[in-house]
């Protein structure tokens, strides 16, 4: 395996080791009642939720087919619409829903979707006064990795 998926598998292994170490050093007060491994963690805040969600969306775009079938195009469009309705941050969901309405998802190819997703993310970054990401590098960041 190469690229982001194999790197992700390495990270999973590392994360599992860290989790086991954390569980071994956690006090009984840190653990969920009745558990020997799961520690108490608060629900995600809006920033954690945003980072995780953008990771999911970019990864989905990066793994979208180069030449998707009509069915795959329909599924992606449906997924993005549903995502904008069920996202657990109400104002974030409304913003994404509005963005989709005004800037229909570009689903004709992986390249189009990856750039569209990057532009959508940059719109949020601008609103939050964060730096924009150079969308010319979307594939390196989310699909191929920087060393390949």
Secondary structure, DSSP 4 states (H G I P E B T S, - for coil): --HHHHHHHHHHHHHHHHHHHHHHH--TTTBPTT-SSPBP-PPP-HHHHHHHHHHHHHHHHHTS-TT--HHHHHHHHHHHHHHHHH-SSHHHHHHHHHHHHHS----SSHHHHHHHHHHHHHHHHHHTT-PPP-GGGHHIIIII-S--
